[in-house]
Amino acid sequence: MKKEKRSIVALACCIVLLGSCQKETITADPTFDNSVSSLKKAGPATVSLFATGLNDPRSLKFGPDGYLYVAEAGIGGATNSVAICPELQVAFPFGPYTGSTTGGRISRISATGVRTTVTDQLPSSSSNPVIGDIMGVGDIAFVGDQLYALMAGAGCSHGVPSVPNGILRINDDGTHTVVADLGTWAVNNPAANVEPGDFEPEGVWYSMVNVRGAFYALDPNHGEFVKVTTEGDISRVVDLSAEFGHIVPTAIAYNGNFYVGNLNTFPIVDGSSSIYKITPSGQVIEWATGFSTILGLAFDHEARLYVLEMTQGSVSGFPEPGKSRVVRMNPNGTHDLVATGLSFATGMTMGPDGNLYVSNWGFGRPPGGGEIMKITLD
């Protein structure tokens, strides 16, 4: 496979409806000029270190208890499943994957930045050493007080045949219960356009939101956006690959409609990532363009959308440290540069205090090297 087709499977992980069927008219945002010179610097925004000791932190969310919960891809694993499910193995050079049932983790972080382990009994997987990806817990969500995890590094294709790629309910004692097997669903419901060179049969489910008690999840590898009930019923909202091809959709935010950002393929071309607006009835439009390697989206209480770009301004064409940044889209159509200088940032959430929290060094450092940065907004 040509290197330029590598997506979140190959590099971003290593480096990385609601009831109505009524039609809705949706319009696009003007094209965004992502050059630094075109952006107005936002008001006072201070970036500070909030927490350390994370293992490849990815998406993160605040719980009903006020603590910050972080999905961690983990430390990988060493057991392969080639003999168990040869038909599901990932092709070289990315596979075969090796996995562990206990390499992934969810951490809880207090208001003072103290990290504690919620559970370290979740799968984590490692790609072929030629590539060196780590995948594990992709995202988390709460329904009431109940915590759920979205798995990206489980399933037989990742060396963990005993636990599927999908949504797990996290029990009080740290064990988990399978709610939905998204890996099997992906195998049985193929997407229209996948990239053969880095194809993951059971997907690499990266982002999830809870809207009115149902989960909405993204698989960057297949381009699938699905709805999952707490009873485990899975339905396709939209196959983004059918209309847009292999765009590698990665990040979700919800504000009456769904907003999905994409990573796109490598080498990185600045301005080649977009935000797609998806209505509850499944209509899709490319809503805003001109971004780079989107891995996080978050709205504030004024309906301003914050966009996390993992690498902007790459010299090599691949992710580079110190080049992650946050841009704000204002309702009047202007864009502000909020924060720069982050490294391999892989997730973002808006806190109840009105500030942003970002997973920094989401890949590229040894275990314990991941960080959470706090961006204090004006």
C-alpha positions in Angstrom: 0.0 0.0 0.0 1.2 3.5 -0.7 2.1 5.6 2.3 -0.2 8.4 1.3 -3.2 6.2 2.1 -2.3 5.7 5.7 -5.1 6.9 8.0 -5.9 6.8 11.7 -5.2 3.1 11.7 -1.6 3.6 10.6 -0.4 6.8 12.0 -2.9 8.9 14.0 -3.1 6.2 16.7 0.7 5.5 16.8 2.2 8.8 16.3 -2.7 7.3 16.6 -31.7 9.2 15.2 -33.3 10.9 17.2 -37.1 10.2 16.3 -37.9 12.6 13.4 -37.5 11.5 9.8 -38.5 15.0 8.6 -36.2 16.5 5.9 -34.2 19.5 6.9 -32.4 22.1 4.8 -28.8 22.6 5.9 -26.3 25.1 4.6 -22.5 25.2 4.6 -20.1 27.4 6.4 -17.8 29.6 4.3 -14.4 28.0 3.5 -11.9 28.5 6.3 -8.5 30.0 5.6 -6.3 28.1 8.1 -3.1 30.1 7.7 -2.0 31.6 11.0 -1.9 35.1 9.5 -5.6 34.8 8.7 -6.7 34.2 12.2 -7.4 36.6 15.0 -5.9 35.6 18.3 -8.6 34.9 20.8 -8.9 36.7 24.0 -6.9 35.6 27.0 -6.4 31.8 26.8 -3.8 30.2 29.0 -2.6 26.7 28.4 -1.4 24.8 31.5 -0.6 21.3 32.5 -3.5 19.7 34.3 -2.6 16.0 34.7 0.2 13.6 33.9 0.8 9.8 34.0 -1.5 8.8 31.1 -1.0 5.9 28.7 -1.7 7.2 25.2 -4.8 9.3 26.2 -7.5 9.7 23.6 -11.0 11.1 24.0 -12.1 12.5 27.4 -15.3 13.6 29.1 -16.5 15.0 32.4 -18.7 12.7 34.5 -21.8 13.5 36.5 -19.5 13.6 39.6 -17.5 16.5 38.2 -14.4 14.4 37.6 -12.6 14.2 34.2 -12.6 10.7 32.7 -10.0 9.8 30.2 -10.0 6.9 27.6 -6.5 5.5 27.3 -5.3 3.3 24.4 -3.0 1.7 26.9 0.2 -0.3 26.6 -0.6 -2.8 23.8 -0.3 -6.5 24.1 1.7 -9.6 23.0 -0.8 -12.3 22.1 -1.9 -12.8 18.5 -5.1 -14.5 17.2 -3.8 -15.7 13.8 -4.8 -19.3 14.4 -8.2 -18.4 15.8 -9.5 -16.0 13.1 -7.2 -15.9 10.1 -9.9 -14.3 8.0 -10.0 -11.2 10.3 -6.3 -10.5 10.4 -5.0 -7.1 9.4 -2.6 -7.2 6.4 1.1 -6.5 6.7 2.7 -4.0 7.4 0.1 -3.0 10.0 -0.8 -6.6 11.1 -1.0 -9.0 12.5 -1.9 -7.2 15.7 -1.1 -8.6 19.1 -3.3 -7.8 22.1 -4.0 -8.0 25.8 -7.3 -8.1 27.7 -5.8 -5.8 30.4 -3.6 -3.3 28.6 -6.3 -0.6 28.3 -7.4 1.8 31.0 -9.8 4.5 32.0 -8.6 7.2 34.4 -10.5 9.6 36.6 -8.8 13.0 37.3 -9.8 15.3 40.2 -10.1 19.1 40.0 -6.5 19.3 41.3 -5.2 17.0 38.6 -4.8 13.8 40.7 -5.2 10.7 38.6 -6.8 7.5 39.8 -7.6 4.3 37.9 -11.3 3.5 37.3 -10.4 0.3 35.5 -7.3 -1.2 33.9 -9.1 -4.4 32.8 -9.7 -3.3 29.2 -8.2 -4.5 26.0 -5.2 -2.9 24.3 -3.4 -3.9 21.1 -0.2 -3.3 19.2 0.3 -3.3 15.5 3.2 -5.0 13.7 6.4 -3.4 15.1 7.1 -2.0 11.7 4.3 0.5 12.3 4.1 0.6 16.1 0.4 1.7 16.7 -1.3 1.3 20.1 -5.1 1.0 20.2 -7.4 0.4 23.1 -10.2 2.5 24.6 -11.2 5.1 22.0 -13.8 7.0 23.9 -16.2 7.1 26.9 -19.7 8.3 27.6 -22.1 8.4 30.5 -25.8 7.6 30.6 -26.9 8.9 33.9 -24.3 7.7 36.4 -23.3 4.7 34.3 -20.0 4.8 32.5 -19.5 3.1 29.1 -16.4 2.6 27.0 -15.9 2.5 23.2 -13.3 0.0 22.2 -10.9 0.6 19.2 -8.3 -2.0 20.0 -10.3 -5.2 20.8 -11.7 -8.0 18.8 -10.1 -11.0 17.1 -8.5 -8.7 14.4 -6.5 -7.1 17.2 -5.5 -10.2 19.1 -8.3 -10.0 21.7 -10.8 -12.6 20.6 -12.5 -12.8 24.0 -13.7 -9.1 23.9 -15.3 -7.5 20.9 -14.6 -4.1 19.4 -17.7 -2.2 20.6 -19.4 -0.6 23.6 -18.8 -2.0 27.1 -20.6 -1.1 30.3 -18.0 -0.5 33.1 -19.2 -2.1 36.3 -18.5 -0.7 39.8 -15.8 -3.3 40.4 -13.9 -2.4 37.2 -15.1 -5.4 35.2 -17.1 -4.8 32.1 -20.2 -6.1 30.3 -20.5 -6.1 26.5 -23.4 -3.9 25.4 -22.8 -4.0 21.6 -20.5 -5.9 19.3 -19.6 -3.3 16.7 -16.8 -5.4 15.3 -19.2 -8.2 14.2 -21.7 -5.5 12.9 -18.9 -4.0 10.8 -18.0 -7.3 9.3 -21.7 -8.1 8.5 -22.5 -4.6 7.2 -19.7 -3.5 4.9 -19.1 0.1 4.1 -19.2 1.3 0.5 -15.7 2.5 0.2 -12.8 1.2 2.3 -9.1 1.5 1.8 -7.7 -2.0 1.2 -4.2 -1.2 2.3 -5.0 -0.4 5.9 -8.4 -2.1 6.2 -9.4 -3.2 9.7 -12.2 -5.8 9.4 -13.7 -5.0 12.8 -13.1 -1.3 12.7 -11.2 1.1 15.0 -14.1 2.9 16.7 -12.7 6.2 17.9 -15.4 8.6 19.0 -18.8 8.3 20.8 -21.5 10.7 22.2 -24.6 10.1 24.2 -27.7 11.9 22.9 -31.0 11.3 24.7 -29.9 8.0 26.1 -28.5 6.5 22.9 -24.9 6.3 21.7 -23.6 7.6 18.4 -20.2 6.2 17.4 -17.7 6.7 14.6 -15.4 4.3 12.9 -12.7 6.2 11.0 -11.5 3.1 9.1 -14.8 2.2 7.5 -16.4 5.7 7.6 -19.4 4.5 9.5 -21.6 6.6 11.8 -24.0 4.4 13.8 -26.6 4.6 16.6 -26.5 2.1 19.4 -29.1 1.7 22.1 -28.3 0.7 25.7 -29.9 -2.6 24.9 -27.3 -3.1 22.2 -29.3 -2.5 19.0 -27.1 -1.1 16.3 -28.3 0.8 13.2 -26.4 2.8 10.6 -27.1 6.5 10.6 -24.9 7.2 7.5 -22.1 5.5 5.7 -19.9 8.6 5.1 -17.6 6.6 2.8 -20.5 6.2 0.3 -20.6 9.9 -0.5 -17.2 11.2 0.5 -14.9 8.2 0.1 -12.1 7.3 2.6 -12.0 10.6 4.6 -11.3 9.0 8.0 -14.0 10.6 10.2 -12.7 10.9 13.8 -14.5 13.5 16.0 -18.1 14.1 17.0 -19.9 17.0 18.7 -23.7 17.4 19.1 -25.6 20.7 19.1 -29.1 19.9 17.8 -27.3 18.2 14.8 -24.2 16.1 14.7 -20.9 17.7 13.6 -18.2 15.3 12.5 -14.6 16.2 11.8 -12.2 14.1 9.7 -8.5 13.3 9.9 -8.0 12.6 6.2 -5.2 10.5 4.8 -1.4 11.0 4.8 0.8 12.8 3.8 -0.9 15.8 5.5 -2.2 18.5 3.3 -3.0 21.6 5.3 -6.6 22.6 4.8 -7.8 19.2 3.5 -10.0 18.3 6.6 -13.6 19.3 6.9 -16.5 19.4 9.3 -19.7 17.5 8.2 -23.1 18.4 9.5 -25.4 15.4 9.9 -29.1 16.0 10.8 -31.0 13.6 13.1 -32.7 12.2 9.9 -29.3 11.3 8.4 -28.8 14.2 5.9 -25.2 15.1 5.4 -23.4 18.1 4.1 -19.8 19.2 4.1 -20.4 22.1 6.4 -17.0 23.8 6.9 -13.7 23.2 5.1 -10.1 24.3 5.4 -9.0 22.5 8.5 -6.1 20.0 9.1 -6.2 16.6 10.9 -9.2 17.1 13.1 -9.3 14.9 16.2 -11.6 16.9 18.5 -14.7 19.0 18.4 -16.5 20.8 21.3 -19.2 23.4 21.6 -19.4 26.0 24.4 -22.5 27.5 25.9 -22.5 30.3 23.2 -22.7 27.7 20.4 -19.1 28.4 19.4 -17.4 25.3 18.0 -13.8 24.5 19.0 -11.8 22.5 16.6 -8.7 20.5 17.6 -6.2 20.0 14.8 -3.6 17.3 15.6 -1.0 18.7 13.2 -1.2 22.0 11.2 1.9 23.2 9.3 3.7 19.9 8.9 7.0 20.0 7.1 7.3 16.2 6.7 3.7 15.6 5.7 3.2 13.5 8.8 2.3 14.4 12.5 4.9 16.5 14.2 5.2 17.5 17.9 4.4 21.1 18.8 2.0 21.6 15.9 -1.4 20.7 17.5 -3.7 23.7 17.9 -7.3 24.7 18.8 -9.3 27.0 16.5 -12.7 28.5 17.4 -15.6 28.9 14.9 -17.9 31.8 15.9 -21.6 32.0 15.0 -20.9 35.1 12.9 -18.5 33.2 10.6 -15.2 34.5 12.0 -12.5 32.1 13.3 -10.2 32.7 16.3 -6.8 31.0 17.1 -7.3 29.8 20.7 -4.1 27.8 21.5 -1.0 26.5 19.7 2.1 24.5 20.6 0.3 21.3 21.7 1.9 17.9 20.8 0.1 15.0 19.2 -3.2 16.1 20.7 -5.9 13.4 20.3 -9.0 14.5 22.1 -10.8 17.5 23.6 -13.8 18.3 25.8 -15.5 21.3 27.2 -15.4 21.4 31.0 -18.3 22.5 33.3 -16.0 25.4 34.2 -16.2 26.7 30.7 -12.6 25.7 29.9 -11.2 23.2 27.4 -9.3 20.0 28.3 -7.1 18.4 25.7 -5.3 15.0 25.6 -1.7 15.9 24.9 0.9 13.4 23.8 -1.8 11.0 22.9 0.9 8.9 21.2 4.6 9.2 20.7 5.7 8.7 24.3 6.2 5.7 26.5 3.6 4.5 29.1 2.9 7.3 31.5 4.0 10.0 29.2 0.5 11.2 28.2 -0.8 14.5 29.6 -4.0 16.5 29.9 -3.7 20.2 29.2 -6.2 22.8 30.4 -7.0 25.8 28.2 -8.4 28.5 30.3 -10.6 30.6 28.1 -11.6 34.3 28.3 
